[in-house]
Amino acid sequence: MVGAYLQVRMVVMALFPDGTATRGEIDMRMPETEGANGMIAQVPILVTGVAAADGFHGIGGHYVRQHPLQFADVGDASVIGFRRHGVRQTVSVELDLRSVSAPPMRALLATAIEPETTPS
C-alpha cells in the first residue's frame, strides 16, 4: 500500500506541478487482472477522487467523479495510466514488487478459513 501511495503522490506532483491538485480532475485507467486490483485501486481512488460509473455526479458541473476510473487494457498488465482533465497531460506508472518477499498467502488464507479442528 505504501508503494501505491508513493506512486499516486508522484503522479499528482507530475500532473499538477504548479500547485495543489483538485479532486475529480484526474482519470485513471488500470488493467483488470486477477489479484490485488481492489487494494491497489483504493489508494488512488481515495487520494484523487476517481470513481467508476457510480461516482459522484458533481455540483453545478464541477467535481464530477463519474467514469474517470476505468478497468481496461493499458498495454501492460502492471501499468496504471492517469490523465489530467483540460491539459490532456498523461502519466503512466508501474509498481514492481518482485523484490519484496511475502508469506505464502494462499496457505495462510486456507488455514484461516478452515482451521484444523480437534476431536472432542
Secondary structure by P-SEA (a helix, b strand, c coil): caaaaaaaaaaaaaaccccccccccbbbbbbbccccaaaaaaaaaaacccccccccccccccccccccccccccccccbbbbbbccccbbbbbbbbcccccccaaaaaaaaaaccccccc
